[in-house]
């Protein structure tokens, strides 16, 4: 058994996530999302879906990217690589 790094639960079915050279241990996807998800730079919500990227910044949606003043032509939707998000 391994201990979740977020909640401390010692769980027989814990799992590891290998990311950026580090190994993380969690007991649930909820804890993994809490620990590893980026945060929207406009509204502060955890981005557990594809989100959008604009000029190296991450947002939960195109609306938040535009709200931060990002040029709509720079907003990339990760659900469809390379496609511009609808402004």
ABEGO torsion letter per residue (X at the ends): XBBBAAAGBBBAABBBBBBGGBBBBBABAAAAAAAABBBBAAAGBBBABAEBBBGGBBBABAAAAAAAGBBAAABBBAABBGBBBBX
